[in-house]
Structure formats: C-alpha cells, structure tokens
Amino acid sequence: MNIVTGAMGSLIPKLGELLMDEYNLHKSIKKDIEFLRKELQSMHAALTKVGDVPRDQLDKQVKLWADEVRDLSYDMEDVIDKFVVRVDGIEPHENTNRFSGLMEKMVGLFKKGKNHHRIADAIKEIKEQLHEVAARRDRNKVDGIAPNPTEAIAIDPCLRALYTEAAELVGIYGKRDHDLMSLLSMEGDDISNKRIKKISIVGFGGLGKTTLARAVYEKIKGDFNCRAFVPVGQNPDIKKVFRDILIDLGNPQSDLAILDERQLINKLHEFVENKRYLVVIDDIWDEKMCEGINLAFSNRNNLGSRLIITTRIVSVSNSCCSSANNSIYQMEPLSADDSRRLFYKRIFPANSEYPNEFEQVSKDILKKCGGVPLAIITIASALANGQHVKPKREWDILLQSIGSGLTKDNSLEEMRRILSFSYYDLPSYLKTCLLYLCIYPEDSKIYRDTLIWKWVAEGFIHHGKQGTCLFLLGLNYFNQLINKSMIQPIYDGIGQVYACRVHDIVLDLICNLSHEARFVNILDGTGNSVSSQSTVRLLSLQNRNEDHQGIPLRYFTGISHVRSITVFDPAITIMPALSRFEVLRVLDLSYCNMGKSSSVQLNLKDVGHLIHLRYLGLAATGIKELPAEIGSLRFLEVLDLQYNDQLQVLPSTVWRLSRLICLHVAKCEVTPGVLQNLTSIEVLKEIRASQNIIMQELGNLKRLRELEIYFNDGSLDLYEGFVKSLCNLHDIERLHINSNPGEIFLELIDLFREHWVPPVHLHEFVSRMPSQLSALRGWIKRDSSHLSNLSVLILSKVKEVQPEDVEIIGGLPSLRCLHIWSTHQTQRLLVIRAEGFRCMVDFYLNCGSAAHIMFEPGALPRAEQVYFSLGVRVAIEDGNCGFDLGLQGNLLSLRRDVIVWMYCGGVKVGEAKEAEAVVRRALDAHPNHPKIYIDMLPYIADGAHDDNLCEDEEN
C-alpha cells in the first residue's frame, strides 16, 4: 500500500505473475490482464506526480480521479489474492483427516475451474470500471496535475518569520546569548577565532530557527565588514542564491546576471578576500546546496568570518559543518515559563491580569504545543479575539481539537502549511510510512521494531538491492524520518533509539492529510469517525475518553474490505468478530486485555479464517493459549507474543508458518519439529532452551539475524547442541543469551571459546549469565576481524576484569556501548587508556568494592554517558587518598549522565564524604554540565558521625 499510489506497487507485479503458465488462464483473460497491467503502469506514473503536489493545490477532479484509481487498485489486489489462495489450495482449517483430504483433492479440478470463471468475471468488471474512470476524466477534461491556478497560493509562511521582531519570541535571548554565542566564539582574539567558522542550526519546522538566526545576525552584524542574510527554500536556484549573497554583501548587481555557478563562486572568493564577513543562509534542504556553499566559503579567510545556516534536516546540517572548527546547534523547544509568557502575551492585552479560570486549560494546551513557538503563536492567535478573549468553553473545544486531525479551525492552517513543507519534501514511500503513524493515539510511545514490521506487513516496503532484507530497509526509512525531524527519537539506557513519538502538531497534520486521502479511519469515540457507507481499508480503534460508549461497527458496510486493524485498550470491547474480515493483512491487538479477567468476547479461534494475514500482534494481551487454527495463516510473516507470561506452549501447527520472518515467543515451550520448518525466520526472540532437539533445530534457521535465548539449566548436552547450531548461523547480527539467577554456565563459555567463531556481521552481543572474559579474549586473539563490527557488548555477570581485558576490548574498532558488571574482582586498579575506546559513546564498568577505576588524559573522547565504580577503601590503601580519578579536564564529550557507584564499606564516614566531594567537584567543573549521580554504598544516613565506620555492603 502507498498513500500516493494505493496498491499499485504490489499489484502490477502480481498481474505479471498471473500471466505465467502455472495458472493456466484462458487466452482472453490473459489479454485483459495484460491490458490492465499496462494501463496501471501509466496510472502509477501519473499518481506519483499527483503525490508530489500539495493536495490543497490540486484540481478537485484530479483528486477524485486519483481516489477512484487508488480504490480500484485495492479491489484488484484483493481479487487476485483471493484467486491465488483458492487455486493454490490454501484454505482455513485444513482437514488433516486422510479420507476428507482425498475428497478435497478429487473436487480440486472442479474448484479451479470455478475459480477461473470467477477471476474472469472480476477482471472483466474491473476493466469496465477502469474504462469508466478514464472516460469521466476525459469528459471533464482533467489533463493536468499542476497546482490549481484558480485558487490563490498563499505566500510561504516562513517569509513572515524572517521579518518578525525577535522580541516576540520570549526565551530566545537565553538561547542566543548563551548557546549560540558560545559556539560562534565572538569573545577573545585567539587564532581559532580568526578562522572562518560555520554554525548550523537544525530542528523541525516551527521551532523558530529563522527567528533565532535573525536575532543573532542583528546583534553581531556590526562586528563585520560586510554581511548577508539570504533565504533558500526547497527548490532553490543556486545561481540566484549566490547572486543574492553577493548583492547583500555589497557587490554591484549589474555584472552578476550573466555569470554561471563557477563564475559566481569565483566572484565571491574575490569579493570577500580581505573582508571579515557574516553570512546567514536560511532554510537549506539539499546536501548538494551544501557542497556549493562549502566551495564558496572555504577556510582560506582568516579574519574571523562567520557563516550560519539553518535546516530541518540532520544530514544537511552534518554536510555543511563537517570539519573540526564548525559546530551544530540542535534547536531546543522553549521552556515551560517562556512558553507560558509567549502564549499569554499573544492573547491578553499588555499589563492585564490572567484570569485563574484559564490556568489549567492553558497548561494543557501548552503541553500539546511542546515548546514549539510557531505552534504556541498559532494556537494563541486562535484564542485571541481583538481586544477580547474568547470564552473558556472555546478554549476547551480547541484543546480537544489539537491532535485530532479533523478540526476545521482555519487558524491552524498556517501551522499545518509550514509543517506540510517537510511532508511534501519526503519521497512517496516515506509519506506513506509517516501518515501510517496516525493510527497511534497522541503521546504514544511507538516501538521502532514493531512499527517497522507493521510497515513490512502492510506492503509499504519493497525489495531494494538484491539480498537486502525488508526490515533493514524499513530501519532506513525510520532513520530518515528522524533525520527529517518528522518523528522524535526515544533512547534506551545504552543510547540507542528503540522508539519514537510524534509531536502533537505533526500528528494533527498527518491526521488531516490521512483523512483527506481516506488512508486511515480512526474511531476514537469523539464523534470523529467515518460515515456508515465508507469503504474502510486501514482502521484504528482508539479510546481517548473515559466515557466511551462504543461505536457500532456493524453499521459499516465496507468492513469486509479492511486490510489492517490496530486496536488500543479498552476499544477491544467494540472489536467485531474476526470472521467479518475477508482480506485482513494486519491485526494488532497488543496490550489489549484479553485475559481471564477481561470481558472481551473475541474468539481467537476465528483467526484461522484470516488467510491473508501477514502480521498478528498479541503482545501483553494476557492470553493463556494460542489456538491451533493459527496454522492456517500460511502468509503470516510476524507473530508477536511477548509479555504473555501465562502462555505455556506454542501450538504444534505453527510449523506450517513457513513464511514467518519474525517470531517473539514469550519464553513459552516450543514443540519439537516446529522450528525446523521455519526456514524464513530472521528474528527469533525469547526462545526457551529446554530440549536438545530444539537446540538442534536452531541450526536450520540459516537466515537468522537476531536470536534471544533463555537457559533454565546447566546440561552440557544442551550447551553443545546450542553451540553446534550457532556455528551454522552465519548471518547473526544480534545475540542475547540469558539465564535464571544462580545457575552456573561456565561450560557454555568454554564451548564458546573452543568452537564458535563470531560471524563478521555480529554487532550486538549480550550475555546475562555468569561468565568469564576468556572466551572474548580468545576470539580477539585468534582473529580480531570477526569482531570488527561489534558495536554493543553487554556482560552482566563477569567473574573478573583484568587490565588485559580492558586493553583488548578497548581495541575493538566499532564498539560504541560497553556494559560490564564484575562480581568477583581481584584486580585492584583498572586504567582506561587514551588509545582505547575511540568510538565509545556509552561506557559502563562496575567492578564493585574491590577495585577503583582511573581515566588517562584523553580517555573516552566520544563518550556521552559514563557509569563507573570506585572502591574507596582500595583507593586509600593504594595511596590515592586524594581520589584523583583523572576526571578533571577529561571526558570532553560528556553530555548526558555520569553515575558513580561509590563503595564505602570499611572506611570512615568522613573519608567517604571526602571522596564523594572530590569526585563531585571534578564532575561539576565539566563544561557540558552532565547530570551527576553519586550512589553511596552503603547508604550514609544524615547526621552520621565522621569517625563512624561504614559497614561493608555485603552486611
């Protein structure tokens, strides 16, 4: 599916497959199919062009034509899928009785004949409909897809911000004076300040990048010989940009019109040769533009010139400011206080009091605005009424409308229009992926992997380069949306993105776009629903209001056309019977209560009827068993059962799901014989290592990229079977091994060291079981190239960390995240050398009370987050009474958290407090001011006497 082209992307190849001999279609049917295929290829190209034009600029008849063709494409794909299923003999609830099976085969030829007549009739009907759509277009002379010339096109709202007084955005002074000015390094006269310095301001539309750049420009422009402030935009003429820069700098305009790009760059070089200049280039969208700018403003000028660019795109920012002397400023939202002042300043007359009745609703509105100045000003303008203020009930109505996506309030149009510039800059496949996010309620935490697998199942992602798996393509899409600032990343404890959020204002935009394109239907109990006659394709059942009374889905005549349904608890109570869905491809009931305590009457046994299903999400539903009918889902690609602790066993019929790519089994028992047939599996999570035969079957999963396995006992045979199978899995990228507390698994570590060589693709290795570093040491000594791509290493129960281990691990070239927890440490001092850990971002080393850790000057140059331990008694005994750990003037990239586990057992309270004060002073002096947490173990109570002895934490 695609928001622009409907089902065209997958439909056209399927029409080609129908022409193959294996379906033995009549010659006349093939002729009709060939006609449809060629006609749809032409329409696909036209729809792609339509998608590049903002919908409000399209002719109404073009919109109608595009909608009709998209709907037809969905109907055609449904017809073809049903035909292929019937012809291939894939029916729900296949009878395993031998006699019945024989009878089914005997009537198979007759059924295929009937199916050929069915598809012939369906193809003929669709062909007639296609002719009708084309005829209507011709009759009404719908020839162009250019913007509608009869409607006035609004001036780009970004131009307004260019001339907005900086004082209108309260809170901008703090940003301007402290952050940006320090990056520009305007104070002082050292050599580095005399080289040209480039600063990039990056952030999504509406944050005030242009206004901030203008404010800084106005403040410092007097310190330069010449200056220019030039807007660029989405589709710039690079020659015009250079001409505008030269004109603003003071070059005569007369001789510029005839110059080409190279000549204009040379002209710029000549003009600024002996001048100190300030240039602001606003709103860059293209990396190619950055290349031209970098050529025009090279580093040859040593007079203290400054170049500032603004952009919404992270990759553009990196391209413009790639050298060491340049900086990137990530635009931050306004603080809560500044947001409130800006909001009230726009609504209430100067010096007037703010009525108390508006206090809470104001807070709620500002929370939805998220500190985005443009959102605050736009929404405040909707509430202002000349010299008067709209009544509170209208504030409440507006609060409910923000983020709903269906508001008709024109005061929000400017906000949507500005954000829509970012949307229409996306390629069509990203438009589809972004609009799909409107299935989630506002403020949802959207898990990355779940989202990508749903994109795959929906058909949004198609094969690119040969051999590239669909999930990795989807991961690229996800990262592109982050880089385009359309979604906000959420980081886990080791600094990796595992989820995202959609800003409420962006959600408002995509809900509107989706509603206009009839892409997703959202039923949330607020009255914003589809009409009873609508044909529904993608459905999201939500419940934002506690007084939700249920929506009568039985009135929707088009429910049989639903391809995807996502349900959020407690809307599961209005979920219709699964048997009503004829072409369902995605069913996500995750986190809906379907356990014993639930009143939900949904019969999961009916899932066997959903023979087109690609994705089944049942995570955290409280189910105790999975019906055997799930084996009928021959097209199923993703089965998510995580967080179902009461689910004991996976039904044996799962072995039929040969197309399964991702299986999350929630530690339940897997029947022998199931895994060996799942040869398409790429991701297998929470599999329980309970039987030797299960371990042997793992070796058949040659495509496996991610494996998360749990061990319950210490059987040597089990370990040997696991390691032997692991040796066959050459594409493993992520390997997680877990165990129950208290078990001993040293035999497995020995087998690892002796028999397993990590594949070169391995980039994440996590072991939460008692272990030694001897295996890792052996792998690296044998051939370090096998760990050249390892970026995450987590070992939570290591027996001992030696200095040699620190040096060996520090030499891994791609390692970005290291977590080691040592349980039996004998080595008293570990030093983090400057030459190791050159890529480390997240560093975690806890060696308990028996050791202390020191950092050489220059250690961990890229680390943003550092956790480490300090054994106070050991440090004192080793002569480090001043507790100098090498923190002062070190670890220069710290910007997130620093956690110090300070083990004080066996020392006096006064000594422990002194150690804490020294470490805190060193960290407080860090220029990036990271968050500091010092955990005293054991806890020292307030008022404890300095001469008292701290008890060992073991006591």
N, C-alpha and C positions, 0 to 999 in steps of 0.2 A: 504493500500500500504506500501511497505517496500523496501528500496534501495537494500537490500540483497535478499529478498525472493519474491519480487513482490507483487502480491495479494494473496499469499498463506495463510496468516494469517486469512483472512476473507473468502477465497474461500473454504477451507476444511470444516469448519462448515456449509457453505451453501450447499455443496454436501450432507452432512449428513441430512440436513433439507429436501432436495429433495426426500430422501428415505422414508420420512414419508407418511402415508396413505392419508393425506389430498390432495396430488397432484395426486393420483390415476394413477401413471405411470405404463406402461406395465412392466412385469417381466424382459424382455430382456433389457429394458432401465435401470432399477434399477441395473441389473448385470453390465452393462457398467459403471454406475456411481460409484458403489462400487469399481470396478477396478481402476477407475480414482482417487478415494479418497485415496486408499491405495498407489497407485503409487506416488501421490503428497505428501503424508506424508513422504515417503522415500526421495523424491527430496527436500522437505522442509528442512530436516535434512542436506542433502548434501550442499544445498545453504547456510545454516547458517555457515557451516565450510568454504565455499568459502569466505564468507564475512569477516572472521577473518584474511585472508591473504591479504597483500597489493596487489593491482591489478597489479602493475608492476612486481610482483614476481610470478604471476600465468601463467601457460601454456596457450598459445593462444587458444588452442582448449577447454580448460576448460572455458575460458572467453566466447567463442562462445556458448558453451552448456548452461552456466548459463544465458546468454542473451536470448537464444531461450526459455528456460523454463519460465523465467520471463514474456516474451511477451505472451506466451501461457496462463499463469495464468491470465493475464489481459483480454485476449479474452474470456476465460472460464467464468470469473466473469461477463463480460458484457452479455454473452449469458444467464446466469442464471438469472441475474437481469431483463432482458427484458422478460423472460418467466414468472417470478413471477409477474411482473407488469401486464402482459396480463391476466394471469389466475385469479389474484385477482380482475380484473375488474377496475384497476386504469388507466384511460386514460386521456389525456389532454382535457380540455374544456368539462367536463362532462355536458351533456344536462339536464337541470332541467325541461324541458317540460315533462309532465307526459306520454303522448302518445309515444313520442320518447323514453323515458326511458323504457317503457314497451316493445317496439320493440327491444331495445338493449338486454333486458333480454331474449327475445324469441330466439334470434340468439346466445345467450351466449354459449349454449351447443356446437353448431357447431364450434364456435370460439375456444373453449377449445380443441376440437378435433384437429383442425388445429395446435394449439399451441403445442400439444403433439407430432405431427408429426415433427414440426419444431425443437423442442429440441432433439428429437430422432436423426434427421439428423445431428444437430450441435454436439451432443455428439459423434456420430459415427465419424464425421470428425475430431474432436479434439483428439479422441482416436488414429486415424490413424496418426495424426501429432506427437503425443507423442511417438508412436512406431518409427516413422522416426527419431525423435531426439535421442531416445535411441539407435537406430541402428547405426546412424552416430557416436555416442560416442563409441560404441563397435567396429565398423570397424576401427576407428582411434586410438583405444587402449588408450582412455582417462580415466585412472584409478585413478590418484592421484590429489589431490588439494593442494599438498605441493608446496612451492616455486620452481620455475623453476631452476633446477640445472645447465642448460646450460648457464644461464646468471650470470655474476659476481654480487654478492651482495655487495653494497657499504659499507664501514666502517661507523659506526654510526657517523654522523657529530658532535654529542655532545662531542665526544672524542677530536675533534680539539680544542674546546673551553677550554678544560682542560689545554692545553699547550700553549694557546695564551698569549702573553705578555699583562699584564694589561694595559700598556701604550697605546695599540692600541684602547682602548675604552676611548676616552676623556670623561670627565664628571664623570668618575667613582670615582675620588678622592673625590668629594663632597659627594657622597653617602657613600663612605667608611669611610671617616674621621668624618663626622658629624652624620649621622643617625645610621649606624650600630655600630660604636664605642661607641656611647652613650648607645645603647641597651646592648652592651657587658659589659659596665661599667668597662673598664680596668683601669681607673684612680681611685685613692683613695684606702683605705685599710679597709673599714668598714666590718662588719660581713657579710652583704648581698652579698658583692663581693667575699667572700670566699666560699660560697655555689656554687655547680655546677649550671651553668646557660645554658639553651638551647635557641637557637635562630633559628627561621625558616624563610627562605627567600622564598616567594611564588610569583608566576606570571607565565603567559603562556610562551610557548617555544619561544626562540628568544630574550627575554629581557636582557639576559646577567647574569642570576643567577649564573651560574658556574664560569664565569669570575670574578664576584664580590666576590663570596666566596673565590676563589683562591687568589684574591688581598688582602683581609683581612687576610687570612691564612698566606700569605707571610710576611705581615707586623708585625703580632703579635706572630708568632710561636717561636721567640726567647725568649719569656717570659715564656715558658712552659718546663717542664722536658722531655716530650715526645709528639709526635704529629702524626696525621694520616689524610690523605685526600683520601677518598675511593668513587669511583662512584658505583651506584647501578643499575639503569635502570629498564625497565618494568617487566622483568621476572627474578628476582634475585634468586640465591641460597643463602638462609640466612646464611647457614654454611660458604659458601665462603666469604660472606661479613664480618662475624666476624673473619674469618681467616685473611683476608686482613687487617682488622683494627689492629689485634694483631701483624702482621708482620710489618706494618708501625710504630707501637708504639715501636717496638724493640724486641718483643718476638721472640725467635728462631723458625724457621719454622718447624723443624724436627718432633716435637711432636704434631702437630696440625691436621694432615690429618685424624687420626683415631677418633677424638673427635666428639660427636654428638652436637646438638644445646645447650642443657642444660650444657654440659661439657665446651663448648666454652664460654658460658656466665660466668660460674664459673671461668674459666681461666682469663677472662677479669677482673672480680672483684679482683682476686688475684694480677694481674699484675699492676693495677692502684691504688692499695690500699693506698699507701703513695706517690703518684705522682700527680703533677699538669699537667694535660694533655689538649691538644686541639685536637678535632676530628671534621672533616668535612665529612658528609655523603651526597653525591651529587645525586640528581635526584631520590627521593623516590616517588613511585606511589601507594603504598599499605598501608592501615592502619594497616594490620597485621604486616608488617615490623616495623611500629612504636611501636607496642606492644613489639616486641623483643628488639628494641633499648632502650625503656624505662626501660625494665628489666635489660639490660646490663649496662646502665648508670644511676643508681639510685642516689638519693640525699645524699647518705652516705658520699661522698667525700666532705670535707670542706676545700679544698686547693685552691679554686679559679679556678677550671677547667671549660672549655667551650666546648659546643657541638653545632655545626652549621649544619643544614640540609637545603637542597633546594628541592623544589617540585613545580609542576604545579597545584596541587590540594588543594583547601582550606581545605577540611575535613581532609586530611592527615596532613596539617600544624597544624590544631587545635588539632589533636590527639597527635602529637609529643610534642606540647608545651602547655599542658592543665593546668599545675599548675601555681601558682601566681608568682613565681620567673622567669618564662620564658616569652619570647616575640616573636611576629610575625612581620616580616618586609615585608610589601607589596611592591614588586618591582615596581618602577615607571619608565616610559619611560625617555629617555634623553630629556634635554631641547632643545629648538629650536637652541640656539647657539652651544651647544655641538653636536647636530645632524649635523649641517652645517659643523663644523670643522672636524668631523669624515668622512663625505661624501667627502669633498674636499681633505682631506689627502689621501684618498684611490685613488682618480682619478688623481690629479695633482702632479707632482714631488715636492719634498721639496723645500720650499722658492720661488716657482714660483707664478706668479700672476694668479688670477682667472678672465678669460675673462668676461666682462659685459654681453655678449650675452647669457651666461648660467645662469644669476642671477634668472630670473623669472621661467624658467623651473626647476631649482634646487629647488626653494621654493615649486613648485607644486609637485615634486617628493617626497620631504621630508615630505610634508603634508600627502601624502599617506602612507609613512613609519611609521608615528605616533610615532617617537622616539624609535622604536624598533631597537637596534643595529644590530641584525642579518639581518634584512631587509635592513638597510642602507648599510651595508658592502656588502651584496649580490648584491644589485642593483648597487651600485657604481662600483663593480667589472665588471658588465656587460657593463659599460660605459668606463672603463679604457681599454687602448689598448697599453700595454707595456709602452714605454716612451711617447706615443702619446695619444691624446684624440679623441674619436670618434666625428664625425661632429654633429652639433646641431640637424639636422633632425633625426638622430638616437636617440637622447635624447627624441625628441618629440614622436617618434614611441614607445619608451619604456614607456613613460608616459601614452600613450593611452592604452598600453597592460596591465599595472598593474591593477589588479582587474577585468579584463575582463574574466579571467578564460580560455581563449582559446589560449594564447600565446604559441608559440613553442620554445621560447628562453630557451635554456638549462641552462643558468646562473641562472635562478630562481629555478632550480630543487632542489638545496640544501635547500633553504628556505622551499619549499613545503615538502621535505622529513622530515625535522625536525618537522614541524607542523603536518605532517601526523602521527607521532608517537602518538600525542594526539588523533588524529582522530581514529586510529585503536585500541586505548585503550577503546573506547566507546563501550557499548553494541549495538546490531544491531538497537534497537528501537531509540537510541539516534543518531546513524549515520543518520538514515532516517530524523529525526527531524532537525538535523543540516544542512544536504545537502539541505533541503527544503528552507533554508534561501537564497539560491542563486536566488530565484525568485525576490528578492528585489534589486534595484539598489544600487550602493555603496553609503555609507554615509547615508543610510536611517535610520530614527528612526522607529523601528519596535515595535508596541504597543503589550505589553505582552498578554493581554486578546484576542485581535484579532488573534494573532498568534496561541494561544492555541486552540481557537475554530476552526481555519482552520485545525490544526493538527487532531482534532476530526473528522471533516467532511471528511478529506482525508482518514481516516481509519488508521492513524498512531498509534492511542491509542486504546488499547483493555482493556476490564474489567479485573481488578486485583482481589483484595479481594472483597467478596460479599458486596454490598452496597456502595462501593467507586465510586463516580461519575467520569465520564471521564475527566471533566475539572480539578478536583483536581489531578488526575493522570498526566495530562498534565502540571499542575503547578509544580509538582515534576520533570518532565522532564526538564522544563525551568530552574529551580533552579540548577539541576545537570549540565546543560551546562554552567551556570555561575560559579559554583564551579570548573568545569574542565577548566575554563579560556578560553573557546571557544567563548563565546559571552561576551560583555561588558555591564554591567547593567547601566541603566539611572534612577536616583532617582527623585521623585517628591518633592514638598515643605515640605512634612512631613516625608521625609526619607525613603519612600517605593519605591521599584522597580516597575515602571509602563511600562518600555520599555527597549529595548536593541539596541545595534549596533553590527555590525560585522566588525572587523578590516579588512582593505582592503587586507592585506596579507592573512588572513584567508579566506576572500571571494574568493581570487584568487585560493586558494587550493580547496575549496568546489565546485567552478565552474568547475575546471578541473576534479575533481572526478565525478561530476554530468554528465559532458559531456561524459566522458569515459563510464559511466554506462548507458547512454541515459535515464537519470532520468528526467531532466528538460530541455526543449528547451527554450532558451532565444532569443528573437528577439528585437534588440535594434537599428537597423539602421546603425550599424557599419560594416556590412558585416559578422559578426559572427552569422550565422544562420544555421538552419538545411537544408538538401537537400530537394528538392521538393518531393522526393519519401519516405521521412521518415514517420514513424508512430509516431505521437505525442501523449503523454499521459498527461504531465503537461506542460503548456505553460505560459510564462511570456512575455507580450508585454511591452517593455520599450522604452524610447526615451531619450538618453543621449546627442544627438547632436541637435542643433537648426536647422540645415539644413536637418532634417529628411524628406525624400521624400515619405515614406510609403513603406510597404512590401506587395507584392501581395500574401496574404494568400490563395487566391483562387487556387493557384498552388499546395497547399499541399493536396495530395490525402488522407493522413491519418487524416485529421482534424476531421472526424467523430468519431475517437477513443479518442479524447481529453476528459480527465476526470476532468481537472482543468485548469482554466484560470484566471490569475491575470493581470489586465491592469493598467498602470500608465499613467496619462495625460501627453502629448496630444496624446499618442498612441491609445486612444479610437477611433481616426479617421480611423484607419485601422481595427477595430474590425469587423469580419464577422457577418453575420446575425445569430441570436441565433438559428434559425431553423436548422442550419447545424450541431449543436452539438447533437449527439444522446445519449451519455452516460455521459453527464456532471454532475459532483457531486459538484464542487466548482466554483462559479462565483463571482469574486471580482472586482467591478468597482469603489470602494471607491475613493473619491477625484478626479474623472474624471468629467469634466464639461459637464453635460447633460441637463442643464437648458435652458431657452428660448433663451439666447444669444449664445448658442452653435451651431456649425454646424453639430454636431453628428446626424446621421440619424438612430441610433439604435432604433428599435421598441421594447419597453419593453413588449408589449402585447404578443410577441413571447415567453416570459418567461414561459408561460403555457405549452409549448412543452417540457420543461426540467424536465420531470417527475422523473428523478433520482436525482435531485438537493438536496444537503444537506446544502449548505451554499450559501447565497445570500448577498453580501456586496454592499450596495448602499449609504454608508455614504458620506455626503458632495458632492453629485452629482448635487444638485440644482433641483431635480425633484419636481414637484408640486402635482403629484398624482401617486398612485400605481395602476396598472391595476387589475381589478377583477380576471383576469386569474391566479393570484398568488395562488388562492385557489386550483389549480390543483397540487400544489407541495406537495403531501402527505408525502414525505420523508424529507421535509425541517426541519432542526434542528436549524439553526441560520439565523435570519433576522436582519440585521444591517441597520437602517435608520437614525442614529444620524446625527446632524448638517444639517438637511434639514428643515430650518425654514419655507419654503413656503408650506411644506406638511401639509395639513389641517386635513385630516381624513384618518383612516386606513380602507380599504375596508372590508365590512362585510364578504366576502368569507374567510378571514383569520381564521375564526372559524374552517375551515376544517383542519387546520395545526396541527393536534393532536400530532405530534411527535416533535413539536417545543420545544427546550430546552432553547434558548436564544433569547429574543426579545428586541430590542432597538428602541423605537417608536418615539423619537424626539419630544415629547410633543404634538403630533397630537391627534385629537379626536378619541376615540375608541368607536365603535358602541356597544350598549348593546347586550349581547349574545355572543360576541367574546371570552372573557376571560374564560367563564365557561367551554369551551371545551378544553382549552389549558392546560390540567392537567399534561403534562410532563415538563412544564416550570420550570426552575431552576433560571433563571436570567431575571428580568423584569426591564428595565431602562427607565426613563423619561416618566413614565405614568402620565397623567394629571387627577387629581381628580376633575372631573366635574359633575358627576351624582351619585346619591346614589346607583343605581343599579350596576354601575361599581365597587364601593367600596364593595358591597355585593359579587360580582363575584370573587373578590380577594381571598376570604376565601376558594374557591375551589382549589386554586393552592397549594396543600399540600407539593409539592417538592420544593417550592420557597426558594432559599438560599440568593439571592440578590434582594433587592427592592429599587428603586429610584423613589420617587413620588413627584409631584408638586401640591400644593394647590393654587387655584385662589381666593377663597372667604372664609368667616368665618361661613358657615352654620353648625349649631350644629348637624343636622341630618347626614350631610356628615361625620363629625368627628366620630359620634357614629358608623356609618357603617364601617368606616375605622378601628377603634379600635376593633370592634367586629370581623372583618375578620382577623386582625392581631393576635388576640388571637388563631386563628386556624392554624397559620403558625409556627409550632414548629421547623422548620429547618432553620429559618432565621439566617444568619451569618453577613450580611451587610445590614444596614437600613439607607437610606438617605431621609430626609424629607426637602423639600424646599418650599418657598412661595414667592409671589410677594412682593416687598418692600411696607411697610406701612400698611400691613394687620395685624389684631390682632387675635392671635390664642391661647389665654390663656385658652379657653375652652378645646382645644385639650390636653393641658398639664394636666389639671385636670382629663380628661378621662384617660390619660396615667397612672397617679398616682393611680387612683382608680381601674382600670380594667385590665391593661396589666402587665403581669409579663414577663420580657425579658427571652427568651429561653437561656439555658445554652451554646448554640453554638454561641451566639452573640459575635462577636469580633470587629465590627466596627459600631459605632452609630454616625451619622452626622445630625445635625439639623441647618438649615439656616433659622430659623423663630423665631420671638420674643417668648421668653420662660423664665421660671424660673427654678431654680435648685431643686425646691421642689419635682418634680417627681423623679429625680435621687436620691435625699435624701431618699424618701420613699421606692424606690426599694431596696436600700442598707440596710436600717434599717429593712425591712421585712425579706429579705433573701439575704445576700451578695453573696452567692454561685452562684446566677443567673448571676452575672457579673464577675465571676472568670476568664473567658476567654476574657474579653473585653480588646482589645489592642489599639484601636483608638477611641478617644472621641473628637468630634468637635462640639462646641456650639457657634454660631457666634453672637447671639443677646440676651445675658443673661441680665436679669434685675438687678441682684445683686449677687455678690460673697461674701459669709460670711466666716469667719475663719473656721466654722464648715464644710462648703463645701470643703475647701481645705484639711482638715484632712480626710474627708470621701473619697474624690476622690483619695487622696494620698495613701489610704489603699487598692486600687484595685490591686491585686497581679500581673496582666499581662499587666497593662497599659504601653504602650511604647510611645504613642503620645497623647498629650493633647493640644487642641486649645480652649481657651475661650476668648471671647470678651464681656466685660461688658459694657452696655450702660447707666445704672443709678446707679452708685456706691455711697453708703453712708459710708461704712466701710473704714476707713482711712488707716489702716495698715494691710497688709496680710503677714504672715511669712511662708516661705517654710521650714518645719521642716526636720530634718535629718532622722527621722524614716519613712517618707513617700516617695512615688515615687521611689521605689528602682529599678524599671526596666525602668524608663523613659529615652527615647532617644531624643525625640523632644518635647520641652516644650514651650508653647506659652500662655501667660497670659497678656491681655491688659485691665486694669481697668480704663483707661482714666486719667483725671487730678485730680480726686477726691481721689486718693489713691497712696501709694507707697509700693513697694514690697521689702522684705528683705529675705536673704538666711542664714539659720543657718549653722555653720560649718558641713561639711559632707552631705549637701543637694544635691540632684540630682547627685548621684555618677556616673551614667552611661550616663548622658545627653551629647549628642554630639552637639546639637543645642539648643540655648535658646533665646527666644524673651520675653521681659517683658517691663512694663511701669514704669515711675517714674513721679509722680506729684510733681514737685519741690516746689511749694508753700506749699503743705500739709506736705512735709518732713521738711521744715523750721519751720512751725508752730508747728510741733510735736517735735521740739528740735533736729532733725537730721541735724544740719547745716553743718556737715562735710560730709554728703551724704555717710555714711558708710552703704553699702547695703549687706555686707558680701561676696563681690566678691574676695577679696584678699585671695589667697591660697585655694580657693574653686572651685567647679565645675570642678574637675580634668580631666574629660573625654572630655571636650570641644575640638572639632577639626574641626568643620565646621563654622557656623555663629553665631554671637551674635548680636542681634538687640535690641536697647533700644529706646523706644518711650519716649522722654523727654518732658513732658507737662510743659511749662514755663509761661503760662498765669498768670498774676497777680504778677509777680516778676520782679525785675530789670534785665536788660540785663547782668550786671556784675555778679549777682547771678546765672543766667542761665549758663553763660560761666564757672563759677567756678564749678558748678555741672557737666557740661559736661567734664571738665578737670579731675576732681576727678575720675569719672566713667571710663574715657578712660585710665587713668594711671593704675587703678586696672586691667583692662582687658588687657592692653599692657603687663603687667607683667606675664600673664598666660604662663606656659611653652610650651603649644601646639600651641601658636600663632594663635588663630582662627581669621577669618575675622570679623572685628568690624564695625558696622554701628550704628551711633547715630543720630536719626532723631529728630531735634529740632522743636517743635510745640508750637507756630507758628514759621515760618522761621525767623531767625535773620539776617538781612542784614549786609553785610560787612560795617564797619565804624560806626555801631550803637553805641551811647554813652552808657557807663556802667550804667549811672543813669536813662536812659530811661526805661519806664515800658513796659514789653511785654504784648501785648493785649491777652485776652482770645481767644482760638482757635474758640470758638463759634462766635466771632465777625469777 
